[in-house]
Amino acid sequence: MSAVETDRQLHNDWSLDEIRALFALPFNDLLFRAQTVHRAHFDPNQVQVSTLLSIKTGACAEDCAYCSQSAKYDTGLEREKLLPLDEVIEAAQAAKSKGSTRFCMGAAWRNPTDRNLDKVIDMITAVRGLGMETCVTLGMLSEPQARRLADAGLDYYNHNLDTSPEFYGNVITTRTFQDRLDTLKSVREAGINVCSGGILGMGETGTDRARMLQELANLSPHPESVPINMLVQVEGTPLYGNDRLDPLEFVRTIAVARILMPHSYVRLSAGRSEMSDETQALCFLAGANSIFYGDRLLTTDNPDADHDHALFARLGINMQTIELESDRQACCGSGQ
């Protein structure tokens, strides 16, 4: 399949039946198709590396059933204030020294106040000054707030859809699925790259996974970054004790995401610490080409950098070098 042929498949009107048909392909056929699409648009042996830091932890007003930071659940997590700027800079410098090209900052807010946004903008400016791409996840945004972040030079805004519209109410009741779409619209219209994906293993059906990908793939343009998370079960949250998702179903979801969104970076996010190296290798074969790097993802464990370096060496994978969006002269809609 040539790049021209795969580009013809780049559209935003995928039907649910089309996506379910992809999931139903024999495993080898699905991975072959996904890898063919991947090779048409990316170096198959290169992975982009991001680091995620919790800049404000705990006491979130939302009731996301998977989250240790919700004030509604007793998970033993201590509430912390917004980190001072110097600690954020120190963490970003450490991440860059280990090979990360993007520094992501997450705050446990339903939505940021304008005063808090001032402090986050100082962080964005400082991290960009280190020569790194920036991403933040701060909850819901108003249109003026999104424009302020764009004016500050923010490269990416993360706001996951989490799951299908139909299953969403089983996971979150304090905001709606449409609220999430509205924030993504504000981010896109402000000219910031969109980072949006979901979480697998929350009790959703295969159809829910297909519907989540349909919602993402039918955004126009596609999200530049698509993080796919495996549920990390946290004691004290409603989803603790859920049945584990079959790892091959996770790989299938990665492959379908790659086919639906050929130019997007598909990121292995939460849950990697519980995945075997072999499962991760299959994910890379299926078209994943980005990871979160470092021993913590907000409040949950992640493989340490040495382990990731060793895995990359075994697989012959190279880490992507930094190239800021401002240098590319092609920000939105052309890939992460």
Summary of the structure (lengths in Angstrom):
residues: 336
radius of gyration: 18.5
end to end distance: 22.4
largest distance: 52.4
contacts: 1159
relative contact order: 0.17
helix: 40%
strand: 16%
